[in-house]
Amino acid sequence: MFSPHPLELSGLHRALSVKEAGALVCFEGRVRSTSPHGEVVSIDYEAYEELSVREFERIEQETRAQFGILDIRCVHRTGTVSSGEPAVWAGVLAIHRREAFQACEHIVNELKARLPIWKKEIYADGNSRWIDYSQG
């Protein structure tokens, strides 16, 4: 679920492969270069990984039950992620597109709300600031 390395997006897509699926929906969250606090050059992500993995397993079970999806993959970067780079990727396979779209949005919203992940924006002027992960 976590990676200190740049995300390999094509590999993530290939990992989702179920012949019965009629829809693949993915979300790629990137580090923005702008913030109300200044020009962002990178974000440092920290996570309580053990707790996050357990909580994501709950989110995955809830999502499968609620939306009847076929498969889920999710990866979040840790460490320093430069502006413009992907920080989080979530993908969902489902028989129909409606369930895939709804499930993917649900997963991303729940990740932001429930996982113990922290982020510190690093600005072009050398300053930094811890930001609420659930925002943005």
KAWOTA-V174004 format. One record per residue. N is the residue number from 1. RES is the residue in three letters. PHI is phi in degrees with one decimal (NA if undefined). PSI is psi in whole degrees, -180 to 180 (NA if undefined). BURIAL is 1 if it has 24 or more other ideal C-beta (glycine too) atoms within 12 Angstrom, else 0. Layout:
N	RES	PHI	PSI	BURIAL
N	RES	PHI	PSI	BURIAL
//
This chain:
1	MET	NA	-31	1
2	PHE	-114.4	149	1
3	SER	-144.8	131	1
4	PRO	-82.3	-3	0
5	HIS	-106.3	158	0
6	PRO	-53.7	143	0
7	LEU	-73.3	134	1
8	GLU	-95.0	90	0
9	LEU	-63.5	-40	0
10	SER	-65.0	-36	0
11	GLY	-66.7	-37	0
12	LEU	-65.0	-42	1
13	HIS	-61.6	-45	0
14	ARG	-64.1	-29	0
15	ALA	-67.5	-21	0
16	LEU	-95.5	101	1
17	SER	-149.1	101	0
18	VAL	-133.1	123	0
19	LYS	-62.3	-28	0
20	GLU	-75.9	-12	0
21	ALA	-72.7	133	1
22	GLY	-104.2	-7	0
23	ALA	-146.1	137	1
24	LEU	-123.0	120	1
25	VAL	-120.4	132	1
26	CYS	-131.3	155	1
27	PHE	-124.1	132	1
28	GLU	-122.7	110	1
29	GLY	-92.6	125	1
30	ARG	-111.9	157	1
31	VAL	-77.4	121	1
32	ARG	-79.0	150	1
33	SER	-87.9	-7	0
34	THR	-120.1	151	0
35	SER	-154.8	157	1
36	PRO	-59.9	-16	0
37	HIS	-100.3	-5	0
38	GLY	145.5	-178	0
39	GLU	-76.9	120	0
40	VAL	-88.7	126	1
41	VAL	-98.4	-27	1
42	SER	-166.3	169	1
43	ILE	-129.2	135	1
44	ASP	-95.8	121	1
45	TYR	-104.3	134	1
46	GLU	-126.7	147	1
47	ALA	-142.7	146	1
48	TYR	-85.7	89	0
49	GLU	-64.2	-43	0
50	GLU	-59.6	-47	0
51	LEU	-68.3	-39	0
52	SER	-61.8	-41	1
53	VAL	-63.6	-44	0
54	ARG	-62.7	-43	0
55	GLU	-68.6	-37	1
56	PHE	-64.3	-37	1
57	GLU	-59.7	-38	0
58	ARG	-65.1	-45	0
59	ILE	-59.8	-43	1
60	GLU	-62.4	-45	1
61	GLN	-62.1	-45	0
62	GLU	-60.6	-43	0
63	THR	-66.5	-43	1
64	ARG	-60.3	-43	0
65	ALA	-68.4	-42	0
66	GLN	-73.6	-38	0
67	PHE	-112.8	-6	1
68	GLY	62.1	39	0
69	ILE	-81.5	164	1
70	LEU	-92.2	-37	1
71	ASP	-158.1	155	1
72	ILE	-138.5	141	1
73	ARG	-136.9	143	1
74	CYS	-150.8	136	1
75	VAL	-137.6	137	1
76	HIS	-125.0	135	1
77	ARG	-73.1	150	1
78	THR	-124.4	164	1
79	GLY	83.3	-157	0
80	THR	-88.2	128	1
81	VAL	-123.8	121	1
82	SER	-73.3	155	0
83	SER	-59.8	141	0
84	GLY	91.5	-17	0
85	GLU	-89.1	151	1
86	PRO	-68.9	136	1
87	ALA	-109.1	-28	1
88	VAL	-145.7	144	1
89	TRP	-137.8	132	1
90	ALA	-132.5	136	1
91	GLY	-133.4	144	1
92	VAL	-135.3	135	1
93	LEU	-108.8	136	1
94	ALA	-147.3	166	1
95	ILE	-68.2	-40	0
96	HIS	-123.4	153	0
97	ARG	-65.5	-37	0
98	ARG	-57.9	-49	0
99	GLU	-64.5	-37	1
100	ALA	-65.0	-46	1
101	PHE	-62.5	-48	0
102	GLN	-62.6	-43	0
103	ALA	-66.1	-41	1
104	CYS	-64.7	-44	1
105	GLU	-62.2	-42	0
106	HIS	-59.3	-47	1
107	ILE	-59.7	-49	1
108	VAL	-62.5	-43	1
109	ASN	-61.8	-42	0
110	GLU	-70.4	-37	1
111	LEU	-57.0	-49	1
112	LYS	-63.2	-36	1
113	ALA	-82.7	-31	0
114	ARG	-115.5	-20	1
115	LEU	-88.2	139	1
116	PRO	-78.7	83	1
117	ILE	-125.1	138	1
118	TRP	-122.7	148	0
119	LYS	-135.7	140	1
120	LYS	-120.9	119	1
121	GLU	-77.7	135	1
122	ILE	-110.5	126	1
123	TYR	-101.7	159	0
124	ALA	-60.3	-28	0
125	ASP	-82.6	3	0
126	GLY	95.4	-13	0
127	ASN	-78.4	167	0
128	SER	-147.2	163	0
129	ARG	-157.0	134	0
130	TRP	-74.5	135	0
131	ILE	-120.6	145	1
132	ASP	-64.6	118	0
133	TYR	-62.1	-31	1
134	SER	-71.6	-13	0
135	GLN	-95.8	142	0
136	GLY	95.0	NA	0
//
